Amino acid sequence: MDLRQLFLETRAQTEIICEPLQIEDYVVQPITDVSPPKWHLGHTSWFFEEFILKKHLPHYKIFDKDFAYVFNSYYESVGEKVVRTDRGNLSRPTVEQVYEYRTYVTKAMADFLQGEIPPEINSIIEIGIHHEKQHQELLLTDIKYILGNNPLLPKYNEALEENPIENFEREWLKIPEGIYEIGHKGEGFAYDNELGRHKVFLNDFSISNKLITNGEFLEFMETGGYKEVLLWHSEAWEWLKTNKISAPLYWHKIDGIWHQYTLGGLKKLDKKAPLSHVSYYEAAAFAQWKKLRLPTEFEWEIAQSKFDWGKRWEWTESAYLPYPNFIKLEGALGEYNGKFMVNQKVLRGGSVATSEGHTRKTYRNFFHPHLRWQFTGVRLAK
């Protein structure tokens, strides 16, 4: 697929994700980590306007001079921006105006992409496309949080199957001790945090071919896992008590029966489905309870060809750090990944909300250990 077609399909997919929404859904921001759908629509357009059109399309006219302030996210070097916590206060620009902005930017980019594109600009456009794919996943998970914290627990879209069952027995896959190469190589898009291919030494280990299920985690809960202090990191125990956590996100006990809110509405908990929406803290405590552990990101990458993945972002035991010879991109795009390499854990894989063609075996996602609004799951190692 050529770049122009990929760009247009990506832009269209973002708007398809928003089709089931009501106009009132576009502005809600229940917590800091969740951005309103309207903001995602504007931000992904601002990215192309700021990094491509303003710099490389002669005589380009900015759609609205105030939109950079509204839709910049964390690019400090680009200019002032709305504080993240205030994104839900933006009743203006209207949803209609934001869609007009998207149309304007999409048309300008489509025209730009009909010409010959220098390789250095081509790579920035690729980043922009995959940046929008990231926001497609964020859109789905943010929409789920918005609707899942509405007391009516409304349905978004029953067609999305978010709990695919792994219908096979658990096996422990053995990986021998050795020196292995880690990181992206060859053709195809990759982010800068995947580059710097390097060798690591791994002791022999085993990794599960199967994700932890809701039923397995329910057993942890019913045996007092959330109350056993010795299973938890100190910081995790404080998080647990402060936030009164006693179950994964979106679990509701109704008349003695566990239910789970899904994008298709509230349903009885499927014990066979893979666990989702747990923090690193919960993943690590569960592993402790099982007398097992989480894999490192390097173990995961070396073993990934031996199991099916992509249903859940999988917590690893690895801190999010630069690879050897990591080089930040020049200019404002250097803020894309490098500035976050502190106090976060790496997740590997993908999820049912990840856009097609976006993830790969070397993809490094990263979140703070308390976060769980993404489709995060658990695969164990020993």
N, C-alpha and C positions, 0 to 999 in steps of 0.2 A: 504494500500500500504506500502511495506517495505521501509526502508530508502534508500537502494541502488537503487531501482526502481525510487523513488521520485527524488533522486539526478540525475539519468541519464535522466529522463524526463525533469527536470528543465534545465539541460545543453542543451539538444536538443532544447527546446523552445526558449532559447536565440538566438540560431543560426537561427531558423525559422523566428524570428522577423527581422533579418538582411538580409534575402534572397532577398527582393525586392530592396535592395540598389545597387547602382553602386559603383565601387571602389573609385571614387572621393568623395562619400558621407561620407566615414568612418573617415575622418580626420578633418572635418569642426567643428569649435568652434566659433559661432557668438558672444556669450557673456560668461561671467565667469560661470554663473549657468548651462550652457549647456555643457556637455562633449561630445567629439567625439565618435561615435559608437565604433571605434577601441579601445578606452580607456576603455569603459564598458566591452568589451570582455576580455581585459587583466586584468582589476581590479578584476573581479569576479573569474578569475582563480588564481590570486595572493592570494586572500583571503584564498582559500583552501590550496594552497601551504604554505603560511605563518603560518596559525593557526592550520593546521592538519598535512600535509605531512612532513614538516621540523621537527616538534616536536614529531610526533608519529609513523612515518613509518621508521623503521630501514634501514639505508643505502640509504635513498632517495637522489637522485642526483638532485640538483636545475637545472632547465632548462636553465636559463641564469642569472648570478649574477647581471646584471644591471636592470633586470625587476622589482625588488623590488623598486628601485628608481623611475622607470617610472610609476608603477601602484599602488603604495601606494596612498591612498586618503588623510585621515586626521589623521592617527594613528601616532601621534608625538612620542609615546613611542616605536614604532617599528623601526624608523630610518628616514634618510633623504628622501625627495621626491621631485618630480617636482612640482613647484608652479602651483596651480590650473589654473590660467589664461594662462599658457603655454602648456596646454594639446594639443591644436590644432596645435602647432608648431612641433609636433613629426611626421615627415615624416618617421622616422625609430624608432622602428622596423616596418617592413612592415606589411600590412594586412595579407599576407600569413604567415609571421612568427608568428603573434599573433594567427592565427588559429592553427598553429602547436603547439603553447604553450597550447592552450585550449585542444587539443587532448591529449597531453602529460599528463596534469594534470588530465583530465577526466579519462584516462586509469589508472593512478596511484591510484586515489580515488576509482575507480570501483574495482580494485584489493584489496585495503585496506578494502573496505566494505564487502568483501566476508568472512572476518574473524569475530571473536567475538569482538564487540566494547564495551568498558567500558561505563557506563552511563554518566560519566562526559565528555567523548569525544563525545558521541552520541549527547549531548545537543549542543556542539559547531558545529557539522556537521549540525544540524537542523538550527542553526542560519545562517550558511553559505548558506544553501539552500534558506531560506527566504530572506537573503541578496541578493541573485541572483534574486529572484522574485521581490524585490524592484527595482533592476536595470533593469529588463524587462520593468517595467512601466516607469522608467526614460528613457530607450532607446526609447520607443514610443514617449514620450513627447519631448525628445531632437531631435529625427528625425523630428518630426513635426515642431519644431522651426527652425531647419536647412533648411528644404525645404520651410517652410512658410516664410522665410526671403530671399529666392532666388527670384529675380524679375520675374522669369518665373512661379513661384508658381506650381512646378511639383507635380504630383500625387505620392503617396507612395503605397497605396493599397486600391482599391475601395471596397474591401470585408469587411473592418472594419466599422461597424455601430457605429459611435461615437455620434449620436444625437437621441437616442431613445425617442420617444414622450410618455409622461404620459397622456394617453387618459382617464382622469376622472376629475371630478369637484373637486375644492379645498374645503377641509373641515378643520375646526380647531379642533384638537384633545385635549381634556381636560385631564390634569393630576392633580390629587388632591395633596394638601399639605401633606408632610410626610417626614419620615426619610427613605432613600433608600441606598442600598449598591452599590458601584461603584468598577469596576475593574474586572480583569480576575479571574476565579475560575474553578476548575475541570481539566479534561484532555485536551490535545491538546496544541499546541505550542502557546506561547505568548512572547512578548518582555518584558524586565525588566521594562519598563516604564508603562506597564499595570498592574503590580503586586503591592501588598500592598492593597488588597481589604479593603475598609473602608466605613464608613457611612457618608452620607451628608444629610443635611436638605434642602428641596426644598419647596418654596412657591408654591401655585397652579399656574399653567400656561397652556397656550395652544400653540400647535405647528402645523404648516401646514403639511398636508399629502402629499404635492406636492412641488416640486422645483420651483423656479422662472423661468419663461420662457424668451426667447429672446424678445418676444413681450412686455412683462411687462417691461423689462429693456429698450427697445427702447422708450417706453412712458416716462420713467424717463429722457432719453436723450433729447427727443423732447420738454420736458417742461423745459429744461435748467438745468438739474441736475448737469452736470459737471461744470456749471458756478455759482452755488449758494454756496457761501463760507460757509454759516451757516449750510450746511449739512455735512461738512467735518471736520475731525480732523485736527488740525493745521499742524501736520507732513504730513498728507495726502494731504493737500492743496499745500504744498511746493512740494511734489512729483508730483502732478498733473501739476503744472506750469513748473517745471524744465524739465519734460519729455514730456510736451505738450500732455497729455493724454486726449482724447475726446471720446473714445469708448473702448469696450473690445478688448483684443488682438485677432488678426486675422480677425477683421471686416474691410471691405473695402467698401466705397461708390463709386459705379461706375455708371455714368450717372444717378445720383439721386436715385439709388437703392442699398440697403445694401446687401453685399455679405459676406460670411464667408469662410475663407480658412479651409479646412478639410484635413485629411490624404488621402481622395479620390479626392483632388483637390479643386478648387474654385467653390462654389455653392451659389445660392441665399439664403439669410438668411431665415431659417425656423422659423417663429415667434412662433410656437407651441413647438419647441424643448427646452429642459432645457438650461438655460444660462451656459456658461462655460468660463474659462480663464479670470476671474476677480480677482483682489486683495482683501485682507481684507478691504482695504481702500474703494474700490468701493462697496463691500458688505455692509459695515457699513453705507455709505452715502445713499445707496438705502433704507436700513431699516429705516433710519431717515426720508427720503422722504415719506415713507409709514406710518410713525408714528408707526412703529413697531420696532422690535429689532432682533438680532441674538440670537439663543439659546446658553446657556452655554454647555460645553461638557458633564456635568452631566445630564442636562435636555435631551440632545440628546440621551444619553445612556439609560436613563430610558424610553424614549418614542419610541425608535427605533423599538420595536416589533409591533408598530401600523401603520407603513408606510413602503413602499418599499424604499430601499436605495442601493447604490452601483454604481449608474450612474455617480456621481460627488463626488469629495472630497468636503465636506461641511464646510465652515468657521464657527467657533464658536466664542463666545465672551470670551473664556477662554485663559488665558496665559498658555504657556507650562511650567509646574512646576512639581516637583517630588510629587508623592503621599506620604502619611504618611508611614514611614518605608521603603521607597525606598532604595534599596541597589544596588550600581553599581557592575557589574561583575568584577571579579578579573582580573588583568593584563591589556593588551592592549584593550581587548574587553570592558573594563569599559568606553572606549571612545565612544562606539557605540551610546548611547543615552544621558547619563547624562550631558556631556559637552555642550549640546545644549540647556539646560533648562534656557534660558535667551533671552528676546527680541523677542520671537516668539509666534505665535498663534496656537492653536490646531485646526486641521481639523479632522472630523469624516466621516466614511463611506467607500468609495472606489471610483473607477471610471471605465469607459469603457476600460481604459488602464491597470487596475490592473489585475495581473495574477490570474488564477483560484486557489481557496483555500488559498489565501494569506491574505485576510482581515477578520475581525470579528467585533462583536458589541463593543468590548473593545479596538480595535486598535486605537492608537493615532498617527496620522500624525502631522507634525509641519513644518511651514514655516514662514519666515519673512513676515510682513504684506503687503509689496509691490509686492511680487512675484505672477505671474499669468500664468506661462508657463505650469503648470499642469492643469488637467481638474477640475478646482475649480468652485463650484457653490454656490447657496444660498438657504437656507430654513429658513423661518422666524418664529418667536415666539412672544408671547405677554402675 
